[in-house]
Amino acid sequence: MSFERSVFAAAVAAIALVTATPSIAATNSEAVNKRVAELYEAAKKEGEVVWYTTTREAYTKKMSEFWKQKFPDVKLTILRKQSPQLVQTIEAEIAAGKPRADILTSALAYTGIEFKGKGYYMPYKPVNFDKIDAKFKDADGHWIAQHMTLLLGAYNTKAIDKKDLPKRFSDLLDPKWKGKLLSAHPSTSGSHSGFYGGIVNEKMNGGWDFLKQLKDQDVMFVRGNAEAARMVVAGERPLGISISSANLFVARGKGQPIDVFTYEDGVIVNNPPEGIMKFTKHPNASKLFIEWKFSEEGQTQLAEWGEYWPVLKGIPGPAGAPDLSKVKLIAPDLTDQVSEAGREAFLKNFDKAFGRN
């Protein structure tokens, strides 16, 4: 069974762990607190940890503020980019012999497999490693999925009546949606390489044939999830084919005219791998970062600040999320995109399907 397929089983198992409302930050175990204290003392000598990430800005800002208070003697430096550009940056730095990242969190689910194969990770198992489902981590500790994300449909509540929403992917082909659809592009959005890779590889509604038909709907493509959510809110394009659940929950929570919907065909799941780079110049600070991220409090913060589903057992998910017991979750097989040649072929075929090349 491939990693991407096996994540589906983990996602289903995670249903029992998700509740309607996140709790106040949980108290860490004595073992976690002891490890954190030891690592912090060692990390003070290094003075910094550099995090390359695709994680939402709303979360990274709160994490940065928290870190300054919690670990004032270790500077947290954050570089945010879309996943494809982030991976390119790391590869370029490694090729130049000047790797800078200590930690990488990528929205590309296959990055964990790819980077482990290239020997880019330094394995590390935090105290709570055994409390994370096997399908959300590398058995040797090279990476752990930072969280679980659902890729949901979105609509402008002022422009579209809920009863008129598409129920299946095939409904997107209705002429009434022509010129009203938007999506992030898989070349600039890691989660959408998973979304469209899932449609193709799982042959959802015909796979490539469906995407070729969707071309006639004049879909607008944007760079990422945040931009897609803003465009739906603004009414520029009132229906988002797929947007990361975290971006949608945040916008909706602010009272903006946006809400989510699911397709009966299924909801595609994305699980971003996070790991310490082998080339780290700050190994103890990097371990401190991972130790805290996968502590009880760190995972609770992930749900509260980032609107993400935690992977640590027993930690509640984001507020106002769909009832996962009523959703068909799909973790697609994306192994065809692990190699650079495979990714290039997929993107070339994608643009060809939409008449973009």
N, C-alpha and C positions, 0 to 999 in steps of 0.2 A: 504493500500500500504506500503511495507517495505521501510526502509530508502534507501537501496541500489538501489531499483527500482526507487524510487522517484528522486534520483540524476540524472537519465537520463533526466527527464524533465528539471532539472536545467541546465544540460549540453547543451541541445538544446537551452534553453533561453540564455545561455551564448554566443552562436554563434554571436549574434548581438553586443556583447561587445568586440569581439576580432578583432583587426586590424592587418595589416601586420607588422607594425614596432612600437616598444614601444617608448613612448615619454620620454622627460626629466622628472625627478621626479616632480610629481604634488605638488602643494602647499597645505598643510593641511588647513582645515577649522579653523576658530577662536576657535570653541568649542573643536576641537581635540587638538590644541596647548595649550589651557587653561588646559585641563585635563592632558595632558602630563607634563606640568610644575608643576602642583600640585602633581602628582604622583612621579615625579623625586625628589622633595624636601623630600617627605616621604620616598622614596626608599634609599636616601643617608644614612639614619640612619641604614638601613639593610645591605647596602654595596655590595650585590651580588645577582645574579639570576642564577639558575642552569637549563640549558635547555638540556633535553634528546631528541634526534632527529634522524631521518633517513635522514634528508635533505642533499642534495648533498654538498660535501666539498667545491666546488667552491663558493656556496652561503654562507655557514657558515663562511668561511674565510673572505669574504667581509663584511658580517654582523658583524663579530667580530671587524674588523678594524673600521667600521663605528661607532659601539657602543662605542668604546674607545674614539672617538672624540666627539660623541654626548652626551654621558652620562658617563663622566670619573670617577665619584664618585660611580658608581655601576658596579662592575665586572661581566662580562658575562662569565660563565663557561659552556662549551659545551661538552656533551658526545654523540658521534656518534656511532651507531651500526645498523645492520640490524634489521628490526622491530621485528621479533620473539625473538631475543636475548635481545632486548631493553625491551620488555614487560616482559620477564623472569627476567631480572635484577630488574625491578620495583617491581614485585611480591615478589621476594626474599628479597628485602630491606624492604618491608612492613611486610613480615612475621617475619623478624628479629627485627622489631621495630625500624629500622634505615632508613626510607625513605629519599632520598637525592634530588630527582628531584622536581623542582618547576613547570616546564613546560614540557609537553610531546607532541611531534609531531610524530605520527606513520603513516607509509605507509599502515597499515592494516585498511581498511575502516570500519571494524566492531568494532575496538577498542573503538570508541566513544560510541557505544551502550553498549558494554560490561562494560567499566569502569564507565559509568553513573549508570548502574545497580548495580555495586558493591559499589557505593558511593565514588569513588576515586577522583571526580572532585570538585573544588570549583567554583561555577557559577560566571561568570563575563561577562557583556555586555559592550563592548567598545562603544564609541560615535557613530561609524559608523555601529553599529549592524543592524539597520533597512535598511541599504543600501546593505546588503548581502542577496541574495536570501534565502528563508526559507529552501530550499532543501540542502543548504550548511552549515547548522548550527543546533544546538539543540535549540529548542524554548525557553528553560529556561537558555540558555547561558553556558551550561556545556562544550561545545566544538564548534569550528568553523573549517571548512575545510581550511587548510592553503592555498591550491591551487587546481587546477584541472590538472591531468596528463593523457596523452593518452599513451596507450601501443601499440607501432607501430612496424611493421616489419623493419628490418635493413639489409643492404647488403654491402659488400665490392665492391666498384665501379671499382676496378682494376680486380677483379676476376669474376664478374657477370655483364652481359649486362642487362640493364633495361628491355628490351623487353622479357627477359627470366624469369623475376620474377614471383613467384606464385601469382595468382590473388585471389584465394580462399584458405581456410584452406586445402581443399581436395588436392590441388596441391602440398602440402608439402609431400604427399605420393608418388610422382613421384620418381622412382628409381634413377634419376639423382641427387637427393638431399641426398642420403644415405651417411653418414659420413661427411656431410657439414653443418649440423644444430647444433645450440647451443641455450641454454636458461638458465636463472637463475632458481634455484629450489625453489618451494613454501615454503619449510621449512626454508629457509634463506632469502628470498626476499618477503616482504609484498605485493608488487605490483603483484607478480606472484601467490600468493595465490588467488588474485583477478582475474588474467588473466585466470588461469586454472579452478578456481571455476566458472568463467563466462562460459567457454566452456562447463563444465559439467552441471551446473544448467540451462543454457539457451539452453542446448542440441544442441549446435552449431556443425554442421557436424557430429552429432551422439553422442556427449558428450564422455562418457567413452569409447565407441567403437572406436571412432576416436583416442583417446590417446593410446589405445591398439595397433592400427595399426601403430601409429607414433613410437612406440617402435622399430619396425623393421628398422627404419631409422638411428639407432645408434646416437641418440641425445646426445650431450655433455652438461652436467649440470654444471653450475658455481654458485658462491654464490649470486651475485647481479648484478644490472644493469650496474654499472661502469665497472666491470670485463667483462661482456658480450660485452660491447661496445669496450673495448680494444682488446678482442679476435677477433672481426670482423675486426677491423682496421688492426690488425696484419696478418689477413688472416688465422689464426689458424682454424677457422670455418667461412666461408665467408657469411653465412646467419643466422641472429638472428631471431628466431621465434617471439619474442616479447621483446622489450627493452623500458624502460621509455623514453618518448619524450625528457625530459630535457637533459639526458645524450647524446642522439643522436644529438640534436641541437648544444650542446657545441662542440662535437667532429667534427661535420661537419663545424662549424664556424671556427675551427682551421685549416681548409684545409685538414683534414685527409680523407682518401679514404673510406668514409662511407656516406650512404644516407638512407632515410626512404621510406617505402612504406606502403600502407594500403590494407587490405583485403576487398573484396566486401561483405563478410559475416558481417562485422562490426568491429569497433574499440572499444575495451574495455576501459572504463574510470575508473580512480582511484582518490579518493579524500581523502587525509590524514587529519584526525581529529587532532586538536590542542587544548589543554586545560590546565588550572591551576590545579595542584594537590591539593587535600584537605589538604594534610600533609605539604604544603609549609611552609618553615621557613622564606620566604621573600615575603609576600603577596603583599606589595605595589610595589616591584620591578617586581613581576610577572604580576601585572596589567599594569605596565608601558610597559613591553615587549609586551603584547597582544595589548595594546592601540596603540603602535607604529606599530606593525606588520599589523594591519588592518586600519591604516591611509592611506590616499591617497599616501603619499610618500613611506610608507612601502610596499604597494602592488605594486607600480611601481618598486621598487627595486627588488621585488620578480620576476617580469618578466625579468628585465634587468640582474640581477645577477644570477638567478637560472634557467632561461628559462622555467618558469612555467606560467600557465594561472591563473591570479588573480581571486579571487571570489568577490571582491568589484566592484560594478557596475560602469561602466565608465572608468575603467583602462584597457589600451590596453594589449594584450597578447604578447608572445615572437615573435621575428622577424623570418621570414622564415618558419613559421609553415604551415601545410597543411590547405587548405581552409575548415573550419569546415562545411560550408554549403553543401559541396560535400561528407561529410563523415557520415556514419551511426554510431552514437554513442550508445554504450551499457553500461549501469551501471548495472552490474549483481546483482542478489539477492544472498547475501552471509550469510544469517542468519544461515545457517547450520554450519558455522564456528565460531559463536559467543562464544559457549561454548568450554571449553578445550577438552571435549570428542568428540565434533563435529569436531574440528580441527585435533585431533589425527586420527579420522576415515578417514577424507579426505586425510591426508598425507599418511596414510597406504594404502588406495586404489590407491592413485597416484603412489606410489612406486611399488605397485603390478602391475599396468597397464603397467609400463615401465620395469618390470622384475627386480626391484632393491631390492627385499626382498625375 
